[in-house]
Amino acid sequence: MHAVSVHRHFDVQHADVQSELTYWRDQHRRGQLGYHPFDGIPEGTVRAVCKAYNAQADLTEPQAIKAAREALCLTPGSTNAALADWLAPRCLRHLRSA
């Protein structure tokens, strides 16, 4: 008897960083991200979540938060960490809804 391997091909969608940045910049213009300059923590968070999502499509929200914190070297409890902690899961949800 021969072993048979079955390969399933899943249609895994990859994050388009530029599209996500455009979406979140628009949200920033609408006041959804507070008064933080977009080019700082929000942009870095979106990039970090996209990178983590592309590496692992079944990324969890806590993993997305951790990826953003590590990529941006954020201190837990800081204002920047709070913003990244708020934005990372929302970014992940938006990626999954696309």
Residue, then its C-alpha position, 0 to 999 in steps of 0.5 A: m500500500h502506498a501513502v497518499s498525500v492530499h494537498r489542499h489549496f486554500d485561497v489565502q488573501h494577503a494584506d495589501v499594505q498600501s490599501e490598508l494604509t489608504y483606508w486607515r489614513d481616511q479613517h484618521r482624516r475622519g477623526q477615528l484615530g484621535y489626534h496622533p499624527f498618522d505617520g507615527i504609531p498608526e502607520g507603524t501599527v498597520r504595517a506591522v499587522c499586515k506583515a504579521y497577517n501575511a506571515q500567518a493568516d490565522l493571526t489572532e487579535p492578541q498576536a496582532i497586538k504583540a506584533a505591533r508592540e514588538a515592531l514599534c518597540l512600545t512600552p506597555g502602558s504608554t499612550n503609544a502602546a494604548l493606541a497600537d493596542w486599540l488599532a491592531p485588532r481593528c486593522l486585523r478585522h478590516l483585513r479579514s473583511a476584505 
